[in-house]
Amino acid sequence: MNWIKIATVGQIEEDESLGVELEGKQLAVHHTEGEYFVTDNICTHQFALLSDGFIEDGCVECPLHQAMFDLRTGEPKSAPATEPVKVYEVKVEGDEILVNL
């Protein structure tokens, strides 16, 4: 497994997201319900940064057309998105948030 530090605990407030470029990928780190999730940062419907969206009920909302994506699975929960965003495995060790690319 290729675990890489993407952020630190305390860097992202509850129900907030952080956009990060890591190894040439545009990623978003989401913090909600005491957990961290990492997805691709680009909406699958149209170019928009999911890290600029709102988090609600375990989903992130695209700021452009309000498509909702499940943070655990990446599956779209509302139109206009029909394709899932990629999700990545995350773990916390100490104060480091690590992602498996």
N, C-alpha and C positions, 0 to 999 in steps of 0.2 A: 504494500500500500504506500501511496505517496502523500503522506500527511504534511501539510504546509500551513504555517501560521498565517491567518488572514486578518485577524483583529485581536483585541484584548477585551476581556470582561470589563465592563464599565465604560467602554468606548461608545457603546450603542445603547441608548435609552430604551426602556420598555416600549413596545409598539412603534419602534422606529427601524429604519433600514440604513445601510451604509453601502455605497457603491465602491467597488474595489477592482482594479485591474491586476490580475495575477496570471503569470505565465501566458500572456497574450489573450486572456479571456476576460470579458466584462462580466463580473459577478456582483451579486447583491447579498449582503449578510443581513438577515432579518432577526429581530429579537422580539419575541412575544410569549406570553404565558410562562416566563422564566426559561425559555428554551431559545436556542439559536438555530437558524436554518440558512442554507446557502442555495441560491438559485442563479441561473443565468440572469443577467440584469436587463436584457433586452426583451420586450414584449414580443410574443410570437405573431401578433396581429399586425402591428405597425411599429416602426421604430419609436420607442419611448423607454425611458429608464424606470424600471420597477422600483429602484431605490428611491425614486421621487414620489412613489405612490403611498397610499394609506394601508395600514394593517388593521384588519377587523375579522374576528371569528376564525382565526387560523388561516386567513387568506391575505394576499397582497392585491391591491387594486391598482391597475394601470392608470397613471395620471392622464392619459390621452383620451381613451374611450371607455374607461371604467370596467374593462374586462377584469374578472377576479380569478386568481390562481391559488390553488391549495398549496400551502407552504410545505406540506409533508410529501405530496405526490407530484406537484407541478401541474396537475390536471386543471384545465379551465373550468370554472364554475359558472361563468356567465358569458354571454355574447359581448362583443363580436369575436373574441378569440375562440378558435376551435382546436388549436394545437397546444400541447403542454409545453411548459418551460422545463428545462433540465434542472434537476435537483441533485445536490451533492451531499455525501455523507459528512457529518460534522461531529466533532467531539471537543470537549473542554478539558484541558489539563492545566491545573493551577489557574492562572489568569489568562492563559492563551486559548484562543478559539482557533481550532485547526480544521482544515477541510481536506478531504481526500479527492484529489483530481484524477 
